[in-house]
């Protein structure tokens, strides 16, 4: 079977990280999202006092911020190849960087697209926006409507790179985890 690389993606506030944490508590190896730490650091170093949905306003070089994010996710991908684990789960994948760049109207070049083309995942699960569980916080600055737009950007970019994202049902965390694991068994 080899080593399976599985992305759990979705817009902010969809329950994605709770799923990843639940998978980890079941003994699966999980790579956690790195953007929350990067956004917090960028906000601490930035001068903006405004509550803005785009974390890039807090950095001097938005393109470099996205390159650092891309490199961080690529590093997780490469690390998964040397693990002694049959499955690695990723809280967001490399294509997420491009989806967010699309959402924020940023251009990207072959540096970005080649990372997506050269680092392929085996499965992609997408967690849809769910108003009833959506909460904003210091690192999740998007409105629910923006989260819906990000969801569409994620679907578009993953499809563009040849993936067929599997939508995770709106349900309790344990049921969502069971859905993912049962789906993976059938593949």
VEXDREN-2710 file (C-alpha; in Angstrom, 1 decimal):
% VEXDREN-2710
k/r/px/py/pz
1/UNK/0.0/0.0/0.0
2/UNK/2.8/2.5/0.7
3/UNK/2.6/5.6/2.8
4/UNK/-0.7/7.4/2.3
5/UNK/-0.7/11.2/2.6
6/UNK/-4.1/12.6/3.4
7/UNK/-5.1/16.3/3.5
8/UNK/-7.9/17.6/5.7
9/UNK/-8.7/21.0/4.4
10/UNK/-11.5/23.5/4.6
11/UNK/-12.3/27.2/5.2
12/UNK/-11.6/28.6/8.7
13/UNK/-14.0/27.6/11.4
14/UNK/-15.3/24.4/9.8
15/UNK/-14.0/22.0/12.5
16/UNK/-11.0/20.8/10.5
17/UNK/-8.4/21.2/13.3
18/UNK/-10.7/19.3/15.7
19/UNK/-10.8/16.4/13.2
20/UNK/-7.0/16.4/12.9
21/UNK/-6.6/16.5/16.7
22/UNK/-9.1/13.6/17.0
23/UNK/-7.2/11.6/14.4
24/UNK/-4.0/12.2/16.4
25/UNK/-5.6/11.1/19.6
26/UNK/-6.4/7.8/17.8
27/UNK/-2.7/7.3/17.2
28/UNK/-2.4/8.7/13.6
29/UNK/0.5/10.9/12.7
30/UNK/-0.7/14.4/12.0
31/UNK/1.0/17.5/10.7
32/UNK/-0.6/20.5/12.2
33/UNK/-1.5/23.8/10.6
34/UNK/1.4/26.3/10.7
35/UNK/-0.4/29.5/9.6
36/UNK/-1.9/30.3/13.0
37/UNK/1.5/30.7/14.5
38/UNK/2.8/32.6/11.4
39/UNK/-0.2/35.0/11.6
40/UNK/0.2/35.6/15.3
41/UNK/3.9/36.5/14.8
42/UNK/3.1/38.7/11.8
43/UNK/0.4/40.6/13.8
44/UNK/2.9/41.0/16.8
45/UNK/5.5/42.5/14.4
46/UNK/3.0/44.6/12.4
47/UNK/1.7/48.1/13.0
48/UNK/-1.9/47.6/12.1
49/UNK/-4.5/48.1/14.9
50/UNK/-7.4/47.1/12.7
51/UNK/-9.3/43.9/12.8
52/UNK/-8.7/42.7/9.2
53/UNK/-9.4/39.4/7.6
54/UNK/-6.2/39.3/5.5
55/UNK/-3.2/38.3/7.7
56/UNK/-1.0/39.6/4.9
57/UNK/-1.6/43.2/5.9
58/UNK/0.5/42.5/9.0
59/UNK/3.7/41.6/7.0
60/UNK/6.1/43.7/5.1
61/UNK/6.5/41.1/2.2
62/UNK/3.3/39.2/1.4
63/UNK/4.9/37.1/-1.3
64/UNK/7.7/36.0/1.1
65/UNK/5.0/35.2/3.8
66/UNK/3.3/32.9/1.3
67/UNK/6.7/31.4/0.2
68/UNK/7.5/30.7/3.9
69/UNK/4.1/29.1/4.3
70/UNK/4.6/27.0/1.1
71/UNK/8.0/25.9/2.3
72/UNK/6.6/24.9/5.7
73/UNK/3.9/22.8/4.2
74/UNK/6.4/21.2/1.7
75/UNK/8.7/20.4/4.7
76/UNK/5.8/18.6/6.4
77/UNK/5.2/16.7/3.1
78/UNK/8.8/15.6/2.8
79/UNK/9.0/14.6/6.5
80/UNK/6.0/12.3/6.0
81/UNK/8.0/10.4/3.4
82/UNK/10.5/9.2/6.0
83/UNK/8.0/8.4/8.8
84/UNK/7.3/4.8/9.8
85/UNK/3.6/5.4/9.6
86/UNK/1.2/4.0/7.0
87/UNK/-0.9/7.2/6.9
88/UNK/0.0/10.9/7.6
89/UNK/-2.7/13.4/7.9
90/UNK/-2.1/17.1/7.1
91/UNK/-4.1/20.0/8.5
92/UNK/-4.1/21.8/5.2
93/UNK/-2.0/20.9/2.1
94/UNK/0.3/22.7/-0.2
95/UNK/-2.4/23.8/-2.6
96/UNK/-4.2/25.7/0.2
97/UNK/-1.5/28.4/-0.2
98/UNK/-2.6/29.0/-3.7
99/UNK/-6.3/28.9/-2.9
100/UNK/-5.7/31.7/-0.3
101/UNK/-3.6/33.7/-2.7
102/UNK/-6.5/33.4/-5.2
103/UNK/-8.9/34.5/-2.5
104/UNK/-6.8/37.6/-1.7
105/UNK/-6.2/38.4/-5.4
106/UNK/-2.5/37.7/-5.3
107/UNK/-0.6/36.5/-8.3
108/UNK/1.8/33.5/-8.1
109/UNK/4.3/31.9/-10.5
110/UNK/5.7/28.5/-11.3
111/UNK/7.5/28.4/-7.9
112/UNK/4.1/28.0/-6.3
113/UNK/2.4/25.8/-8.9
114/UNK/5.4/23.4/-9.2
115/UNK/5.2/22.7/-5.4
116/UNK/1.6/21.6/-5.9
117/UNK/2.5/19.5/-9.0
118/UNK/5.6/17.8/-7.5
119/UNK/4.1/17.0/-4.1
120/UNK/1.0/15.0/-4.6
121/UNK/-1.4/13.8/-1.8
122/UNK/-3.3/10.5/-2.0
123/UNK/-6.6/11.8/-0.7
124/UNK/-8.1/15.2/0.1
125/UNK/-11.0/15.7/2.5
126/UNK/-12.7/19.1/2.6
127/UNK/-14.8/20.2/5.6
128/UNK/-17.6/22.6/4.4
129/UNK/-18.5/25.9/6.0
130/UNK/-20.9/25.3/8.9
131/UNK/-22.5/28.5/10.3
132/UNK/-23.6/26.8/13.6
133/UNK/-20.0/26.0/14.7
134/UNK/-18.3/29.0/13.1
135/UNK/-16.4/31.3/15.6
136/UNK/-13.9/34.1/14.9
137/UNK/-10.8/34.5/17.1
138/UNK/-7.5/36.3/17.2
139/UNK/-6.0/34.2/14.4
140/UNK/-9.3/33.4/12.5
141/UNK/-10.3/36.8/11.3
142/UNK/-12.6/35.9/8.4
143/UNK/-16.4/36.5/8.5
144/UNK/-18.6/33.4/7.8
145/UNK/-19.2/34.8/4.3
146/UNK/-15.5/35.0/3.6
147/UNK/-15.1/31.5/4.9
148/UNK/-17.7/30.4/2.3
149/UNK/-15.7/32.1/-0.5
150/UNK/-12.5/30.5/0.8
151/UNK/-14.2/27.1/0.6
152/UNK/-14.9/27.8/-3.1
153/UNK/-11.3/28.8/-3.7
154/UNK/-10.1/25.6/-2.0
155/UNK/-12.4/23.5/-4.2
156/UNK/-11.3/25.3/-7.3
157/UNK/-7.6/25.0/-6.7
158/UNK/-7.6/21.3/-5.6
159/UNK/-9.8/20.4/-8.6
160/UNK/-7.4/22.4/-10.8
161/UNK/-4.5/20.2/-9.6
162/UNK/-6.5/17.0/-10.4
163/UNK/-7.9/16.2/-7.0
164/UNK/-11.5/15.2/-6.3
165/UNK/-12.0/16.6/-2.8
166/UNK/-14.3/14.4/-0.6
167/UNK/-16.7/16.5/1.4
168/UNK/-16.9/15.6/5.1
169/UNK/-20.5/15.6/6.4
170/UNK/-21.6/18.2/9.0
171/UNK/-21.7/16.0/12.1
172/UNK/-20.1/15.4/15.5
173/UNK/-16.2/15.2/15.4
174/UNK/-16.1/11.5/16.1
175/UNK/-18.6/10.8/13.3
176/UNK/-16.5/12.9/10.9
177/UNK/-13.4/11.0/11.8
178/UNK/-15.2/7.7/11.3
179/UNK/-16.4/8.9/7.9
180/UNK/-12.8/9.8/6.9
181/UNK/-11.4/6.5/8.1
182/UNK/-14.2/4.4/6.5
183/UNK/-13.7/6.3/3.2
184/UNK/-10.0/5.6/3.2
185/UNK/-10.6/1.9/3.8
186/UNK/-12.7/1.8/0.6
187/UNK/-10.1/3.4/-1.5
END
